[in-house]
């Protein structure tokens, strides 16, 4: 079983798309979910640091759940959010993730609200 097809508790999380900045350890500041692409194996989630330049957007990387657990473990909490979800990630002054902001509704939301759509 390849890195992208690792199953956890019988679940295949598929491939996440993120920028090299996130892959290098910058915190996720924004993510959205598009329709999954079964042909490629993506789950529809894209993650960004918010510091990307146009040049950075040309170097997107594909990672599996093992990398997401290391880079942005909270992503698993919102994984089942519906297609069209756009989230800002909120951090305290110490850099700890403290919540999410629904970009379309322009309000801070709980994980439960995100999953309900």
Protein Blocks (a to p, Z undefined) as FASTA:
>chain_A
ZZklpceehiaebjadddfklmnopacfbdcdddddfknopahiacdehlacfklmmmcc
cddfklmmmmmmmlmmmmmpcehiacdddddfkopafbdcdfklopacdfklmmnZZ
